[in-house]
Amino acid sequence: EHPGRLDALSRLVAAGDVGHHTDVERWERELEGVHDSASVHYALATARRRWGDPQGALADADWLRDHWPEAAPFAEHERALCLLELNQPDAALEAWARALVVRAALHEQRRFDPLVTALAASSAGDPRVQDLVRAHWRKRGSRE
């Protein structure tokens, strides 16, 4: 109904949260009035993470995962990116493994390459690890 409005409003809210802007509440109300809750939380998770608020983004991704099971793999992807930024690599890999069920490419997926490479080297005999490693590289379009 309002193309581009979701991204624009979520970016305004995220930027306003970081900069303590006085219009944030108005933008949040407008965002919630124009879009469904799942879209709002997904867009806010992405925007908040990109504006340097991975903890706030994680809360939105958690909400999405907990309230919309169909969107859980996408929420797990955002959670994984947030956990990377929060320096929680083990939790990030666990979330990334749950996101790998998404068949399409996911933004910023190459950020997991170093973690997956290190995991493969340290746990070469674990079949679960090898499944995750294969799924990651398949998604990345690589045979590594």
Buried (B, 14 or more C-beta within 10 A) or exposed (E): EEEEBBEBBBBBBBBBBBEEBEEBEEBBEBBEEBBEEBBBBBBBBBBBBBBEBBEBBBBBBBBBBEEBEEBBBBBBBBBBBBBBBBEBBEBBBBBBBBBBEBEEEBEBBEBBBEBBBEBBEEBEEEEEBBEBBBBBBEBBEEEE
